């Protein structure tokens, strides 16, 4: 179970880093595009004609979809981590008795009628 916690934690950590990088990059790109006074929003920029080597068609839609999918994936891994924690707590409620527990005794393992009384 600890292995699953470690894997889940590593996935969440890297997804958080990727989500933040994508979010910051997206915001910086939109800010730089909006410096042009003719463009009112970042989504409007994909409709404009771009310089010759660049094609801006659907750049906003694609980056926005990637950013949204990354955050959804991050929060789904948070849910998975929560389910692992609930599962771990439910497993820890029941522990079978062992010889080191004070409630455990060998008298419970002895037969009701001893074999010595049968022989006589």
NORKA-V586382 format. One line per field, one symbol per residue. ss: DSSP state (~ for helix, > for strand, _ for the rest). phi: phi as a letter, one per 20 degrees, with the letter a starting at -180 (. if undefined). psi: psi as a letter, one per 30 degrees, with the letter a starting at -180 (. if undefined). Layout:
ss->???
phi->???
psi->???
This chain:
ss->_~~~~~~~~~~~~~~~~~~~~~~~~~~~~~~~~~_______~~~~_____________~~~~~~~~~~~~~~~~~~~~~~~~~~~~~~~~~~~____________~~~~_____~~~~~_
phi->.fffffffffffffffffffffffffffffffffffffeebfffffefedfgfdcefmfffffffffffffffgfffffffffffffffffffdcffcfefffebfffefffdffffffe
psi->eeeeeeeeeeeeeeeeeeeeeeeeeeeeeeeeeffkffkeleffffflkllefkjgkgeeeeeeeeeeeeeeeefeeeeeeeeeeeeeeeefekklklffkffklffffklejlfefef.
